[in-house]
Amino acid sequence: MKFSLSWLKQHLDTNADAQTIADTLTAIGLEIESLENPAEALAPFRVAKVLTAEKHPQADKLQVLTVDAGEGAVQVVCGAPNARAGMLGVFGPPGAYVPGSDLTLKVAAIRGVESRA
């Protein structure tokens, strides 16, 4: 079975960290198969603000966005029809691994326009 850390802390009445709880449960005879933090896989992703949104020059259903995730403006080609200037969204920089999809983001040209996500 899988248990979340918050559930264990409710039932154990403790403020110990996950590793200490796992070590203690193992010491009393319970087997801990793995200890995972799903947030670690999402660490490269940031909240970004869309600065500009323009129609892609060579595709009807794509937009060219300028986004800022805290490290300066970057250009992204986006397929979301609701993307617009001023909105916040999730930005994955080049090199970020997308869990569950076996995909690593990279800089690419999409219909002749460079995208950095």
Biopython code that builds the backbone (N, CA, C, O; Angstrom):
import numpy as np
from Bio.PDB.StructureBuilder import StructureBuilder

atoms = [
    (1, "MET", "N", (0.829, -1.185, 0.000)),
    (1, "MET", "CA", (0.000, 0.000, 0.000)),
    (1, "MET", "C", (0.873, 1.249, 0.000)),
    (1, "MET", "O", (2.009, 1.241, 0.474)),
    (2, "LYS", "N", (0.314, 2.305, -0.539)),
    (2, "LYS", "CA", (1.006, 3.587, -0.522)),
    (2, "LYS", "C", (0.334, 4.492, 0.504)),
    (2, "LYS", "O", (-0.891, 4.537, 0.617)),
    (3, "PHE", "N", (1.174, 5.212, 1.249)),
    (3, "PHE", "CA", (0.684, 6.166, 2.229)),
    (3, "PHE", "C", (1.361, 7.497, 1.994)),
    (3, "PHE", "O", (2.555, 7.551, 1.700)),
    (4, "SER", "N", (0.605, 8.563, 2.122)),
    (4, "SER", "CA", (1.214, 9.891, 2.009)),
    (4, "SER", "C", (1.819, 10.270, 3.356)),
    (4, "SER", "O", (1.398, 9.781, 4.405)),
    (5, "LEU", "N", (2.798, 11.139, 3.307)),
    (5, "LEU", "CA", (3.446, 11.605, 4.530)),
    (5, "LEU", "C", (2.440, 12.327, 5.429)),
    (5, "LEU", "O", (2.459, 12.159, 6.648)),
    (6, "SER", "N", (1.574, 13.120, 4.829)),
    (6, "SER", "CA", (0.587, 13.850, 5.646)),
    (6, "SER", "C", (-0.356, 12.886, 6.359)),
    (6, "SER", "O", (-0.724, 13.129, 7.508)),
    (7, "TRP", "N", (-0.753, 11.797, 5.702)),
    (7, "TRP", "CA", (-1.628, 10.808, 6.355)),
    (7, "TRP", "C", (-0.905, 10.153, 7.518)),
    (7, "TRP", "O", (-1.473, 10.000, 8.599)),
    (8, "LEU", "N", (0.354, 9.764, 7.302)),
    (8, "LEU", "CA", (1.120, 9.147, 8.384)),
    (8, "LEU", "C", (1.268, 10.091, 9.571)),
    (8, "LEU", "O", (1.138, 9.676, 10.723)),
    (9, "LYS", "N", (1.539, 11.359, 9.288)),
    (9, "LYS", "CA", (1.701, 12.318, 10.380)),
    (9, "LYS", "C", (0.418, 12.537, 11.161)),
    (9, "LYS", "O", (0.469, 12.801, 12.363)),
    (10, "GLN", "N", (-0.726, 12.433, 10.510)),
    (10, "GLN", "CA", (-2.006, 12.554, 11.224)),
    (10, "GLN", "C", (-2.180, 11.403, 12.214)),
    (10, "GLN", "O", (-2.640, 11.601, 13.338)),
    (11, "HIS", "N", (-1.809, 10.210, 11.783)),
    (11, "HIS", "CA", (-2.042, 9.027, 12.597)),
    (11, "HIS", "C", (-0.901, 8.711, 13.563)),
    (11, "HIS", "O", (-1.089, 7.973, 14.530)),
    (12, "LEU", "N", (0.270, 9.263, 13.304)),
    (12, "LEU", "CA", (1.408, 9.006, 14.184)),
    (12, "LEU", "C", (1.659, 10.152, 15.154)),
    (12, "LEU", "O", (2.440, 9.998, 16.093)),
    (13, "ASP", "N", (1.024, 11.280, 14.951)),
    (13, "ASP", "CA", (1.210, 12.445, 15.815)),
    (13, "ASP", "C", (2.691, 12.765, 15.990)),
    (13, "ASP", "O", (3.234, 12.719, 17.093)),
    (14, "THR", "N", (3.332, 13.093, 14.853)),
    (14, "THR", "CA", (4.759, 13.379, 14.858)),
    (14, "THR", "C", (5.080, 14.521, 13.904)),
    (14, "THR", "O", (4.309, 14.825, 12.994)),
    (15, "ASN", "N", (6.220, 15.139, 14.125)),
    (15, "ASN", "CA", (6.723, 16.172, 13.215)),
    (15, "ASN", "C", (8.011, 15.716, 12.538)),
    (15, "ASN", "O", (8.712, 16.520, 11.922)),
    (16, "ALA", "N", (8.321, 14.430, 12.651)),
    (16, "ALA", "CA", (9.547, 13.884, 12.062)),
    (16, "ALA", "C", (9.478, 13.949, 10.540)),
    (16, "ALA", "O", (8.397, 13.983, 9.952)),
    (17, "ASP", "N", (10.665, 13.966, 9.910)),
    (17, "ASP", "CA", (10.711, 13.973, 8.449)),
    (17, "ASP", "C", (10.427, 12.573, 7.905)),
    (17, "ASP", "O", (10.377, 11.603, 8.660)),
    (18, "ALA", "N", (10.244, 12.481, 6.595)),
    (18, "ALA", "CA", (9.851, 11.227, 5.954)),
    (18, "ALA", "C", (10.878, 10.117, 6.178)),
    (18, "ALA", "O", (10.501, 8.977, 6.448)),
    (19, "GLN", "N", (12.155, 10.430, 6.071)),
    (19, "GLN", "CA", (13.188, 9.403, 6.234)),
    (19, "GLN", "C", (13.206, 8.857, 7.661)),
    (19, "GLN", "O", (13.362, 7.651, 7.852)),
    (20, "THR", "N", (13.050, 9.712, 8.654)),
    (20, "THR", "CA", (13.016, 9.268, 10.049)),
    (20, "THR", "C", (11.816, 8.359, 10.301)),
    (20, "THR", "O", (11.937, 7.343, 10.985)),
    (21, "ILE", "N", (10.660, 8.724, 9.749)),
    (21, "ILE", "CA", (9.471, 7.876, 9.897)),
    (21, "ILE", "C", (9.700, 6.528, 9.234)),
    (21, "ILE", "O", (9.370, 5.493, 9.812)),
    (22, "ALA", "N", (10.263, 6.524, 8.019)),
    (22, "ALA", "CA", (10.527, 5.266, 7.311)),
    (22, "ALA", "C", (11.506, 4.393, 8.093)),
    (22, "ALA", "O", (11.305, 3.184, 8.207)),
    (23, "ASP", "N", (12.558, 4.996, 8.628)),
    (23, "ASP", "CA", (13.544, 4.242, 9.419)),
    (23, "ASP", "C", (12.898, 3.639, 10.673)),
    (23, "ASP", "O", (13.182, 2.498, 11.039)),
    (24, "THR", "N", (12.036, 4.410, 11.319)),
    (24, "THR", "CA", (11.374, 3.928, 12.537)),
    (24, "THR", "C", (10.410, 2.784, 12.221)),
    (24, "THR", "O", (10.369, 1.791, 12.947)),
    (25, "LEU", "N", (9.639, 2.918, 11.147)),
    (25, "LEU", "CA", (8.720, 1.844, 10.762)),
    (25, "LEU", "C", (9.480, 0.568, 10.404)),
    (25, "LEU", "O", (9.037, -0.535, 10.727)),
    (26, "THR", "N", (10.619, 0.721, 9.741)),
    (26, "THR", "CA", (11.450, -0.442, 9.410)),
    (26, "THR", "C", (11.999, -1.078, 10.689)),
    (26, "THR", "O", (12.053, -2.303, 10.800)),
    (27, "ALA", "N", (12.401, -0.260, 11.640)),
    (27, "ALA", "CA", (12.964, -0.763, 12.897)),
    (27, "ALA", "C", (11.951, -1.577, 13.711)),
    (27, "ALA", "O", (12.332, -2.470, 14.468)),
    (28, "ILE", "N", (10.670, -1.267, 13.553)),
    (28, "ILE", "CA", (9.661, -2.037, 14.295)),
    (28, "ILE", "C", (9.117, -3.218, 13.483)),
    (28, "ILE", "O", (8.182, -3.895, 13.910)),
    (29, "GLY", "N", (9.711, -3.455, 12.313)),
    (29, "GLY", "CA", (9.366, -4.649, 11.551)),
    (29, "GLY", "C", (8.487, -4.457, 10.345)),
    (29, "GLY", "O", (8.091, -5.440, 9.720)),
    (30, "LEU", "N", (8.166, -3.232, 9.992)),
    (30, "LEU", "CA", (7.365, -2.981, 8.789)),
    (30, "LEU", "C", (8.295, -2.719, 7.603)),
    (30, "LEU", "O", (9.283, -1.995, 7.727)),
    (31, "GLU", "N", (7.974, -3.304, 6.475)),
    (31, "GLU", "CA", (8.833, -3.152, 5.304)),
    (31, "GLU", "C", (8.454, -1.900, 4.522)),
    (31, "GLU", "O", (7.287, -1.700, 4.187)),
    (32, "ILE", "N", (9.429, -1.069, 4.237)),
    (32, "ILE", "CA", (9.244, 0.128, 3.416)),
    (32, "ILE", "C", (9.896, -0.167, 2.066)),
    (32, "ILE", "O", (11.119, -0.274, 1.967)),
    (33, "GLU", "N", (9.079, -0.296, 1.042)),
    (33, "GLU", "CA", (9.605, -0.635, -0.278)),
    (33, "GLU", "C", (10.319, 0.548, -0.925)),
    (33, "GLU", "O", (11.378, 0.378, -1.529)),
    (34, "SER", "N", (9.756, 1.723, -0.805)),
    (34, "SER", "CA", (10.389, 2.911, -1.381)),
    (34, "SER", "C", (9.858, 4.157, -0.682)),
    (34, "SER", "O", (8.791, 4.150, -0.070)),
    (35, "LEU", "N", (10.629, 5.207, -0.794)),
    (35, "LEU", "CA", (10.265, 6.509, -0.249)),
    (35, "LEU", "C", (10.424, 7.495, -1.395)),
    (35, "LEU", "O", (11.537, 7.726, -1.868)),
    (36, "GLU", "N", (9.329, 8.070, -1.839)),
    (36, "GLU", "CA", (9.348, 8.928, -3.024)),
    (36, "GLU", "C", (8.775, 10.297, -2.719)),
    (36, "GLU", "O", (7.862, 10.443, -1.907)),
    (37, "ASN", "N", (9.326, 11.291, -3.383)),
    (37, "ASN", "CA", (8.800, 12.641, -3.302)),
    (37, "ASN", "C", (8.418, 13.062, -4.722)),
    (37, "ASN", "O", (9.299, 13.427, -5.499)),
    (38, "PRO", "N", (7.129, 13.022, -5.085)),
    (38, "PRO", "CA", (6.727, 13.346, -6.449)),
    (38, "PRO", "C", (7.046, 14.782, -6.853)),
    (38, "PRO", "O", (7.135, 15.077, -8.044)),
    (39, "ALA", "N", (7.218, 15.669, -5.898)),
    (39, "ALA", "CA", (7.532, 17.059, -6.215)),
    (39, "ALA", "C", (8.929, 17.200, -6.826)),
    (39, "ALA", "O", (9.183, 18.145, -7.572)),
    (40, "GLU", "N", (9.828, 16.277, -6.518)),
    (40, "GLU", "CA", (11.185, 16.352, -7.070)),
    (40, "GLU", "C", (11.179, 16.267, -8.591)),
    (40, "GLU", "O", (11.977, 16.929, -9.254)),
    (41, "ALA", "N", (10.285, 15.456, -9.146)),
    (41, "ALA", "CA", (10.207, 15.306, -10.594)),
    (41, "ALA", "C", (9.711, 16.580, -11.276)),
    (41, "ALA", "O", (9.980, 16.805, -12.456)),
    (42, "LEU", "N", (8.995, 17.402, -10.536)),
    (42, "LEU", "CA", (8.440, 18.640, -11.101)),
    (42, "LEU", "C", (9.265, 19.870, -10.764)),
    (42, "LEU", "O", (8.870, 20.986, -11.103)),
    (43, "ALA", "N", (10.390, 19.692, -10.112)),
    (43, "ALA", "CA", (11.220, 20.825, -9.672)),
    (43, "ALA", "C", (11.644, 21.778, -10.791)),
    (43, "ALA", "O", (11.697, 22.983, -10.546)),
    (44, "PRO", "N", (11.949, 21.308, -12.009)),
    (44, "PRO", "CA", (12.380, 22.256, -13.043)),
    (44, "PRO", "C", (11.265, 23.178, -13.552)),
    (44, "PRO", "O", (11.549, 24.207, -14.165)),
    (45, "PHE", "N", (10.019, 22.821, -13.308)),
    (45, "PHE", "CA", (8.904, 23.602, -13.840)),
    (45, "PHE", "C", (8.630, 24.815, -12.964)),
    (45, "PHE", "O", (8.727, 24.755, -11.738)),
    (46, "ARG", "N", (8.284, 25.925, -13.627)),
    (46, "ARG", "CA", (8.063, 27.193, -12.933)),
    (46, "ARG", "C", (6.757, 27.818, -13.400)),
    (46, "ARG", "O", (6.252, 27.499, -14.476)),
    (47, "VAL", "N", (6.225, 28.699, -12.591)),
    (47, "VAL", "CA", (5.081, 29.503, -13.012)),
    (47, "VAL", "C", (5.638, 30.655, -13.837)),
    (47, "VAL", "O", (6.567, 31.347, -13.421)),
    (48, "ALA", "N", (5.053, 30.846, -15.012)),
    (48, "ALA", "CA", (5.528, 31.900, -15.910)),
    (48, "ALA", "C", (4.365, 32.821, -16.283)),
    (48, "ALA", "O", (3.209, 32.400, -16.343)),
    (49, "LYS", "N", (4.696, 34.063, -16.526)),
    (49, "LYS", "CA", (3.697, 35.027, -16.979)),
    (49, "LYS", "C", (3.836, 35.209, -18.483)),
    (49, "LYS", "O", (4.938, 35.399, -18.997)),
    (50, "VAL", "N", (2.717, 35.150, -19.176)),
    (50, "VAL", "CA", (2.717, 35.380, -20.617)),
    (50, "VAL", "C", (2.781, 36.888, -20.840)),
    (50, "VAL", "O", (1.894, 37.630, -20.418)),
    (51, "LEU", "N", (3.846, 37.328, -21.509)),
    (51, "LEU", "CA", (4.028, 38.759, -21.773)),
    (51, "LEU", "C", (3.333, 39.173, -23.058)),
    (51, "LEU", "O", (2.664, 40.205, -23.103)),
    (52, "THR", "N", (3.493, 38.362, -24.113)),
    (52, "THR", "CA", (2.836, 38.637, -25.391)),
    (52, "THR", "C", (2.325, 37.331, -25.979)),
    (52, "THR", "O", (2.871, 36.261, -25.713)),
    (53, "ALA", "N", (1.277, 37.431, -26.774)),
    (53, "ALA", "CA", (0.715, 36.282, -27.479)),
    (53, "ALA", "C", (0.319, 36.738, -28.877)),
    (53, "ALA", "O", (-0.531, 37.611, -29.047)),
    (54, "GLU", "N", (0.953, 36.127, -29.872)),
    (54, "GLU", "CA", (0.671, 36.487, -31.266)),
    (54, "GLU", "C", (0.386, 35.228, -32.060)),
    (54, "GLU", "O", (0.850, 34.142, -31.710)),
    (55, "LYS", "N", (-0.373, 35.377, -33.121)),
    (55, "LYS", "CA", (-0.693, 34.260, -33.995)),
    (55, "LYS", "C", (0.588, 33.773, -34.681)),
    (55, "LYS", "O", (1.413, 34.578, -35.116)),
    (56, "HIS", "N", (0.743, 32.457, -34.771)),
    (56, "HIS", "CA", (1.903, 31.865, -35.455)),
    (56, "HIS", "C", (1.792, 32.200, -36.943)),
    (56, "HIS", "O", (0.714, 32.062, -37.522)),
    (57, "PRO", "N", (2.881, 32.637, -37.568)),
    (57, "PRO", "CA", (2.802, 33.055, -38.967)),
    (57, "PRO", "C", (2.522, 31.905, -39.950)),
    (57, "PRO", "O", (2.070, 32.158, -41.066)),
    (58, "GLN", "N", (2.779, 30.659, -39.560)),
    (58, "GLN", "CA", (2.620, 29.558, -40.501)),
    (58, "GLN", "C", (1.684, 28.455, -39.998)),
    (58, "GLN", "O", (1.678, 27.356, -40.551)),
    (59, "ALA", "N", (0.900, 28.734, -38.967)),
    (59, "ALA", "CA", (-0.019, 27.725, -38.440)),
    (59, "ALA", "C", (-1.245, 28.402, -37.844)),
    (59, "ALA", "O", (-1.127, 29.358, -37.078)),
    (60, "ASP", "N", (-2.419, 27.902, -38.200)),
    (60, "ASP", "CA", (-3.666, 28.504, -37.726)),
    (60, "ASP", "C", (-3.937, 28.236, -36.249)),
    (60, "ASP", "O", (-4.504, 29.086, -35.562)),
    (61, "LYS", "N", (-3.539, 27.063, -35.750)),
    (61, "LYS", "CA", (-3.887, 26.677, -34.381)),
    (61, "LYS", "C", (-2.751, 26.847, -33.384)),
    (61, "LYS", "O", (-2.830, 26.325, -32.272)),
    (62, "LEU", "N", (-1.703, 27.563, -33.755)),
    (62, "LEU", "CA", (-0.575, 27.790, -32.851)),
    (62, "LEU", "C", (-0.419, 29.277, -32.576)),
    (62, "LEU", "O", (-0.836, 30.123, -33.367)),
    (63, "GLN", "N", (0.200, 29.580, -31.420)),
    (63, "GLN", "CA", (0.531, 30.953, -31.062)),
    (63, "GLN", "C", (2.010, 31.026, -30.697)),
    (63, "GLN", "O", (2.603, 30.047, -30.246)),
    (64, "VAL", "N", (2.582, 32.188, -30.897)),
    (64, "VAL", "CA", (3.955, 32.451, -30.471)),
    (64, "VAL", "C", (3.858, 33.351, -29.244)),
    (64, "VAL", "O", (3.376, 34.481, -29.314)),
    (65, "LEU", "N", (4.333, 32.814, -28.111)),
    (65, "LEU", "CA", (4.258, 33.539, -26.851)),
    (65, "LEU", "C", (5.632, 34.010, -26.422)),
    (65, "LEU", "O", (6.642, 33.382, -26.739)),
    (66, "THR", "N", (5.666, 35.109, -25.707)),
    (66, "THR", "CA", (6.845, 35.523, -24.966)),
    (66, "THR", "C", (6.460, 35.366, -23.506)),
    (66, "THR", "O", (5.488, 35.962, -23.041)),
    (67, "VAL", "N", (7.238, 34.551, -22.777)),
    (67, "VAL", "CA", (6.919, 34.279, -21.370)),
    (67, "VAL", "C", (8.115, 34.620, -20.497)),
    (67, "VAL", "O", (9.263, 34.586, -20.941)),
    (68, "ASP", "N", (7.821, 34.947, -19.248)),
    (68, "ASP", "CA", (8.880, 35.215, -18.264)),
    (68, "ASP", "C", (8.650, 34.335, -17.045)),
    (68, "ASP", "O", (7.644, 34.464, -16.348)),
    (69, "ALA", "N", (9.607, 33.432, -16.799)),
    (69, "ALA", "CA", (9.530, 32.536, -15.643)),
    (69, "ALA", "C", (10.522, 32.959, -14.571)),
    (69, "ALA", "O", (10.908, 32.153, -13.725)),
    (70, "GLY", "N", (10.935, 34.220, -14.603)),
    (70, "GLY", "CA", (11.837, 34.735, -13.587)),
    (70, "GLY", "C", (13.284, 34.846, -14.026)),
    (70, "GLY", "O", (14.113, 35.383, -13.291)),
    (71, "GLU", "N", (13.598, 34.351, -15.206)),
    (71, "GLU", "CA", (14.982, 34.408, -15.702)),
    (71, "GLU", "C", (15.056, 35.126, -17.041)),
    (71, "GLU", "O", (15.945, 34.851, -17.846)),
    (72, "GLY", "N", (14.134, 36.036, -17.280)),
    (72, "GLY", "CA", (14.110, 36.773, -18.535)),
    (72, "GLY", "C", (13.099, 36.196, -19.506)),
    (72, "GLY", "O", (12.622, 35.074, -19.330)),
    (73, "ALA", "N", (12.778, 36.960, -20.518)),
    (73, "ALA", "CA", (11.764, 36.566, -21.493)),
    (73, "ALA", "C", (12.303, 35.518, -22.456)),
    (73, "ALA", "O", (13.443, 35.601, -22.912)),
    (74, "VAL", "N", (11.464, 34.530, -22.758)),
    (74, "VAL", "CA", (11.793, 33.502, -23.746)),
    (74, "VAL", "C", (10.598, 33.309, -24.662)),
    (74, "VAL", "O", (9.456, 33.576, -24.289)),
    (75, "GLN", "N", (10.886, 32.839, -25.872)),
    (75, "GLN", "CA", (9.850, 32.606, -26.869)),
    (75, "GLN", "C", (9.417, 31.150, -26.836)),
    (75, "GLN", "O", (10.243, 30.240, -26.777)),
    (76, "VAL", "N", (8.098, 30.945, -26.876)),
    (76, "VAL", "CA", (7.525, 29.604, -26.815)),
    (76, "VAL", "C", (6.414, 29.505, -27.856)),
    (76, "VAL", "O", (5.586, 30.408, -27.976)),
    (77, "VAL", "N", (6.400, 28.409, -28.606)),
    (77, "VAL", "CA", (5.279, 28.135, -29.494)),
    (77, "VAL", "C", (4.280, 27.307, -28.699)),
    (77, "VAL", "O", (4.636, 26.311, -28.071)),
    (78, "CYS", "N", (3.021, 27.738, -28.738)),
    (78, "CYS", "CA", (1.993, 27.151, -27.869)),
    (78, "CYS", "C", (0.762, 26.778, -28.686)),
    (78, "CYS", "O", (0.374, 27.494, -29.610)),
    (79, "GLY", "N", (0.151, 25.644, -28.331)),
    (79, "GLY", "CA", (-1.059, 25.198, -29.006)),
    (79, "GLY", "C", (-2.324, 25.470, -28.221)),
    (79, "GLY", "O", (-3.415, 25.133, -28.680)),
    (80, "ALA", "N", (-2.207, 26.068, -27.051)),
    (80, "ALA", "CA", (-3.392, 26.343, -26.235)),
    (80, "ALA", "C", (-4.169, 27.521, -26.826)),
    (80, "ALA", "O", (-3.622, 28.616, -26.956)),
    (81, "PRO", "N", (-5.428, 27.309, -27.181)),
    (81, "PRO", "CA", (-6.191, 28.396, -27.792)),
    (81, "PRO", "C", (-6.524, 29.530, -26.821)),
    (81, "PRO", "O", (-6.834, 30.642, -27.248)),
    (82, "ASN", "N", (-6.460, 29.252, -25.518)),
    (82, "ASN", "CA", (-6.813, 30.276, -24.525)),
    (82, "ASN", "C", (-5.610, 31.058, -24.004)),
    (82, "ASN", "O", (-5.773, 31.897, -23.118)),
    (83, "ALA", "N", (-4.414, 30.811, -24.524)),
    (83, "ALA", "CA", (-3.228, 31.547, -24.064)),
    (83, "ALA", "C", (-3.345, 33.006, -24.476)),
    (83, "ALA", "O", (-3.691, 33.323, -25.614)),
    (84, "ARG", "N", (-3.048, 33.890, -23.522)),
    (84, "ARG", "CA", (-3.152, 35.323, -23.799)),
    (84, "ARG", "C", (-2.194, 36.084, -22.894)),
    (84, "ARG", "O", (-1.770, 35.578, -21.855)),
    (85, "ALA", "N", (-1.862, 37.290, -23.293)),
    (85, "ALA", "CA", (-0.966, 38.130, -22.505)),
    (85, "ALA", "C", (-1.566, 38.371, -21.123)),
    (85, "ALA", "O", (-2.763, 38.625, -20.988)),
    (86, "GLY", "N", (-0.719, 38.288, -20.102)),
    (86, "GLY", "CA", (-1.143, 38.546, -18.738)),
    (86, "GLY", "C", (-1.479, 37.303, -17.940)),
    (86, "GLY", "O", (-1.519, 37.361, -16.711)),
    (87, "MET", "N", (-1.719, 36.190, -18.593)),
    (87, "MET", "CA", (-2.075, 34.982, -17.840)),
    (87, "MET", "C", (-0.840, 34.298, -17.284)),
    (87, "MET", "O", (0.271, 34.515, -17.767)),
    (88, "LEU", "N", (-1.039, 33.471, -16.268)),
    (88, "LEU", "CA", (0.026, 32.678, -15.684)),
    (88, "LEU", "C", (-0.144, 31.231, -16.126)),
    (88, "LEU", "O", (-1.263, 30.739, -16.273)),
    (89, "GLY", "N", (0.979, 30.562, -16.336)),
    (89, "GLY", "CA", (0.945, 29.161, -16.737)),
    (89, "GLY", "C", (2.207, 28.458, -16.278)),
    (89, "GLY", "O", (3.100, 29.078, -15.699)),
    (90, "VAL", "N", (2.277, 27.170, -16.537)),
    (90, "VAL", "CA", (3.441, 26.376, -16.167)),
    (90, "VAL", "C", (4.424, 26.387, -17.329)),
    (90, "VAL", "O", (4.040, 26.166, -18.478)),
    (91, "PHE", "N", (5.698, 26.646, -17.027)),
    (91, "PHE", "CA", (6.753, 26.687, -18.033)),
    (91, "PHE", "C", (7.802, 25.641, -17.704)),
    (91, "PHE", "O", (8.309, 25.578, -16.584)),
    (92, "GLY", "N", (8.118, 24.827, -18.688)),
    (92, "GLY", "CA", (9.193, 23.854, -18.557)),
    (92, "GLY", "C", (10.352, 24.277, -19.442)),
    (92, "GLY", "O", (10.194, 24.336, -20.662)),
    (93, "PRO", "N", (11.508, 24.571, -18.869)),
    (93, "PRO", "CA", (12.648, 25.007, -19.675)),
    (93, "PRO", "C", (13.250, 23.843, -20.456)),
    (93, "PRO", "O", (12.978, 22.684, -20.144)),
    (94, "PRO", "N", (14.063, 24.139, -21.465)),
    (94, "PRO", "CA", (14.749, 23.066, -22.187)),
    (94, "PRO", "C", (15.547, 22.200, -21.206)),
    (94, "PRO", "O", (16.230, 22.712, -20.318)),
    (95, "GLY", "N", (15.447, 20.887, -21.386)),
    (95, "GLY", "CA", (16.127, 19.947, -20.504)),
    (95, "GLY", "C", (15.237, 19.382, -19.418)),
    (95, "GLY", "O", (15.612, 18.409, -18.763)),
    (96, "ALA", "N", (14.058, 19.969, -19.207)),
    (96, "ALA", "CA", (13.128, 19.473, -18.183)),
    (96, "ALA", "C", (12.477, 18.184, -18.680)),
    (96, "ALA", "O", (12.046, 18.092, -19.829)),
    (97, "TYR", "N", (12.415, 17.189, -17.788)),
    (97, "TYR", "CA", (11.785, 15.913, -18.105)),
    (97, "TYR", "C", (10.326, 15.964, -17.676)),
    (97, "TYR", "O", (10.018, 16.351, -16.549)),
    (98, "VAL", "N", (9.429, 15.574, -18.573)),
    (98, "VAL", "CA", (7.998, 15.579, -18.271)),
    (98, "VAL", "C", (7.618, 14.185, -17.768)),
    (98, "VAL", "O", (7.563, 13.242, -18.558)),
    (99, "PRO", "N", (7.352, 14.040, -16.454)),
    (99, "PRO", "CA", (7.028, 12.731, -15.893)),
    (99, "PRO", "C", (5.784, 12.132, -16.541)),
    (99, "PRO", "O", (4.820, 12.838, -16.838)),
    (100, "GLY", "N", (5.825, 10.831, -16.752)),
    (100, "GLY", "CA", (4.679, 10.129, -17.314)),
    (100, "GLY", "C", (4.593, 10.146, -18.822)),
    (100, "GLY", "O", (3.789, 9.418, -19.405)),
    (101, "SER", "N", (5.410, 10.967, -19.466)),
    (101, "SER", "CA", (5.344, 11.049, -20.924)),
    (101, "SER", "C", (6.618, 10.574, -21.602)),
    (101, "SER", "O", (6.657, 10.423, -22.823)),
    (102, "ASP", "N", (7.671, 10.335, -20.806)),
    (102, "ASP", "CA", (8.979, 9.949, -21.342)),
    (102, "ASP", "C", (9.461, 10.969, -22.372)),
    (102, "ASP", "O", (9.969, 10.601, -23.431)),
    (103, "LEU", "N", (9.297, 12.244, -22.053)),
    (103, "LEU", "CA", (9.646, 13.332, -22.946)),
    (103, "LEU", "C", (10.548, 14.317, -22.216)),
    (103, "LEU", "O", (10.253, 14.725, -21.093)),
    (104, "THR", "N", (11.646, 14.695, -22.854)),
    (104, "THR", "CA", (12.518, 15.735, -22.332)),
    (104, "THR", "C", (12.394, 16.939, -23.257)),
    (104, "THR", "O", (12.590, 16.828, -24.467)),
    (105, "LEU", "N", (12.067, 18.088, -22.679)),
    (105, "LEU", "CA", (11.867, 19.295, -23.478)),
    (105, "LEU", "C", (13.191, 19.781, -24.055)),
    (105, "LEU", "O", (14.243, 19.655, -23.428)),
    (106, "LYS", "N", (13.117, 20.336, -25.258)),
    (106, "LYS", "CA", (14.326, 20.852, -25.912)),
    (106, "LYS", "C", (13.955, 22.046, -26.776)),
    (106, "LYS", "O", (12.787, 22.264, -27.095)),
    (107, "VAL", "N", (14.968, 22.809, -27.145)),
    (107, "VAL", "CA", (14.763, 23.914, -28.069)),
    (107, "VAL", "C", (14.500, 23.308, -29.444)),
    (107, "VAL", "O", (15.241, 22.438, -29.900)),
    (108, "ALA", "N", (13.439, 23.776, -30.100)),
    (108, "ALA", "CA", (13.088, 23.234, -31.409)),
    (108, "ALA", "C", (12.428, 24.322, -32.249)),
    (108, "ALA", "O", (11.882, 25.292, -31.723)),
    (109, "ALA", "N", (12.492, 24.140, -33.552)),
    (109, "ALA", "CA", (11.779, 25.025, -34.466)),
    (109, "ALA", "C", (10.458, 24.353, -34.810)),
    (109, "ALA", "O", (10.433, 23.224, -35.299)),
    (110, "ILE", "N", (9.365, 25.053, -34.552)),
    (110, "ILE", "CA", (8.043, 24.522, -34.851)),
    (110, "ILE", "C", (7.452, 25.368, -35.972)),
    (110, "ILE", "O", (7.084, 26.528, -35.787)),
    (111, "ARG", "N", (7.378, 24.745, -37.126)),
    (111, "ARG", "CA", (6.935, 25.434, -38.352)),
    (111, "ARG", "C", (7.728, 26.703, -38.598)),
    (111, "ARG", "O", (7.177, 27.742, -38.960)),
    (112, "GLY", "N", (9.045, 26.597, -38.392)),
    (112, "GLY", "CA", (9.946, 27.689, -38.698)),
    (112, "GLY", "C", (10.141, 28.717, -37.604)),
    (112, "GLY", "O", (10.891, 29.674, -37.794)),
    (113, "VAL", "N", (9.491, 28.551, -36.467)),
    (113, "VAL", "CA", (9.625, 29.493, -35.358)),
    (113, "VAL", "C", (10.244, 28.750, -34.175)),
    (113, "VAL", "O", (9.768, 27.683, -33.786)),
    (114, "GLU", "N", (11.320, 29.329, -33.600)),
    (114, "GLU", "CA", (11.998, 28.687, -32.466)),
    (114, "GLU", "C", (11.137, 28.723, -31.219)),
    (114, "GLU", "O", (10.506, 29.730, -30.896)),
    (115, "SER", "N", (11.132, 27.577, -30.520)),
    (115, "SER", "CA", (10.410, 27.452, -29.256)),
    (115, "SER", "C", (11.380, 26.932, -28.206)),
    (115, "SER", "O", (12.094, 25.962, -28.459)),
    (116, "ARG", "N", (11.421, 27.553, -27.037)),
    (116, "ARG", "CA", (12.350, 27.177, -25.987)),
    (116, "ARG", "C", (11.659, 26.395, -24.869)),
    (116, "ARG", "O", (12.055, 26.498, -23.708)),
    (117, "ALA", "N", (10.649, 25.627, -25.203)),
    (117, "ALA", "CA", (9.984, 24.765, -24.222)),
    (117, "ALA", "C", (9.390, 23.577, -24.921)),
    (117, "ALA", "O", (8.782, 22.722, -24.276)),
]
sb = StructureBuilder()
sb.init_structure("model")
sb.init_model(0)
sb.init_chain("A")
sb.init_seg("    ")
for serial, (resi, resn, name, xyz) in enumerate(atoms, 1):
    if name == "N":
        sb.init_residue(resn, " ", resi, " ")
    sb.init_atom(name, np.array(xyz, "f"), 0.0, 1.0, " ", f" {name:<3s}", serial, name[0])
structure = sb.get_structure()
